[in-house]
Amino acid sequence: MYKIDKTDLQIIECLMEDGRMQAAEIARRIGGISGRAIRYRIERMIAEGVFHITAVVNPKVVGLTVAADVWLECESDAIQEVAQRMTTFENISYVACSIGETDVSVQVLARDTAEVYRFVTEVIGKVPGVRKTTTSIVPLVLKDVYQWRIPSALVTDDTEQN
């Protein structure tokens, strides 16, 4: 397990603000650390899998203005296969297996509710192993995965990694 210290946390927060922020700018903002040390820490955290830097597309801007959460109840011996099949659809942005009333949850992105309906009934509902779907339109997202912050309880003292 990688231990995040306060400096790592500050670096991550800067990169979450702007993933293209230069190490020198991060060093200026944090203070007391060189741009070279910042670059080293970024490379180390990326190599350890703490985070990766990527573009995050806003689906609404490219015309996919409707999001729907869809929960799938599957045949017990088909859960993994159904989940894997869901990952192949371009308009599904999220796939997870779950424990509880449903077996797989996905998020569908579409141009309108009619497109969501067609996709859920004509595509997802006909995938072998899917028994039942439950769909909920998501009109407002207040927090998404790329906005998640590391809990302060996980941050260690700087002295442990320097």
N, C-alpha and C positions, 0 to 999 in steps of 0.2 A: 504494500500500500504506500502510495506517495504521500508524504507529509507536506501540506501547504503551509508556508510561513506567511507573515504579514507582507513581506516584499513580493512574494509570488502572487498573493491575493491582489495587491495593488497593480501588478503587471497585468494580470488577467482582467481586472476591471478596466484598465486603459484599453486593452485590446478588444474588450466587449463593446466599448464605446466606439472604437474605430479599429478594425482588424488590420488596417494598413499603417497604423501609427508607427513611426520610426522609433527604434530603440533609444536614440538620443532624446527624443521628445518625452518618452516614458521616463527616462532618467531625470530629465529636467523637472518633470511633474512630481516624481517621488522624492528626489533629492537624496544626496548622500550615497549614490551608487552610480557607477559609470555606465555608459551606453554599451560597452563591451560586456560588462557583467549582466546587463539586461538581456543582450542577445544570447549569452550562454544559458541563462535561466529559461528563456523562451525555448531554445533548442532542446534543452533537457526536459522541460515539461511536455513538449510535443513528442519527443522520443519515448517518454514514459506513458504517453497516452492520456495525460491529464486533460488536454484539449487539442483541437485542431482548428486551423483557420480556414474558413470557407466563405463563399458567398451565400447569403440567405435571400432567396427569391420571395418577393411579396406576391402571392397568387392573385390578389385583387387587382393589382396594377396590370397584370397580363390577361385579365378578363375572367379569372375564376373567382367570382364574387360570392359564391355560396360554398360553405363548408358544412359537412354533415358527419356526425359520429355514427358509425354503424357497428352494432354488436352482433356477432354471429354465434349461433348455437350450432355445433357440429356433431357429426357422428364421432364417438369416442376414439375410434381408430384412425380418424382422418384429420384431427386437429392440426398437426404439424404440416401436413400436405396442403390443407386449406390455407393456413397462414402463409406458407411459401408461395402459393398461387397468388395470394393477394399482393405480395411484393412485386409481382410482375406488371401490375396495372399502373399506367402512367399517372392517372388521376387520383391514385391513393397515395397520400403523403405520410401515413403512419400505419404501422401494423404491429400488433402485440398480442401475445397469448396471455390469457388471464385465467384466474381461478375464481369460481363463483357461478353465478347464473349463466354467464356466457363464456365462450371458449376463446374467441378471437375478437379483438376490437380494431377497427380501422377508421381512418378519416378520409372522406371522399371530398375532392375539390371539383366544383362544376361551375358552369356559366349561370345556371338557374336551377330552381327546384325541380323542374320537369326533367332536366338532365340527371339530377340525383336520382329521381324516381326510376327513370329508365335504366340507369346503371345498376341500381340496387336490385330491381326486379328482373331485368333481362340478363345481367351478367353475374353479379355476386350470387343471387339466389339460385342460379343454375349451375354453380360450381359443384362438382361431385363432393359429397360429404357435408354440405351446408344444409341444415335442417330448417333453420329459422333465422330471420334477420329482424333487428329492431333499429329503426333509424331516428335520429334526432338532429334537426337543423340547428346549427350553431350560429346565432346572429351576432354574437359579440365574444371576442377572446380578450381577456384582461391580462393574461400572462402566458407566454409560450416558452418552449424549452430553451430557446436561445436567449431568453431573458432571465433564466434561472441563475441565482447567485450561490456561491459556496457558503454554507452556513458557518457563522463565526465560531461555533463549537469545534469545527474541524481545523481551525487555523492554529498553528504552533508558534512558539517564540522564534524570532529570527535567528537567534544564536544556535539553534539546532542544525541549520543547514549551511551556515557560512563558514 
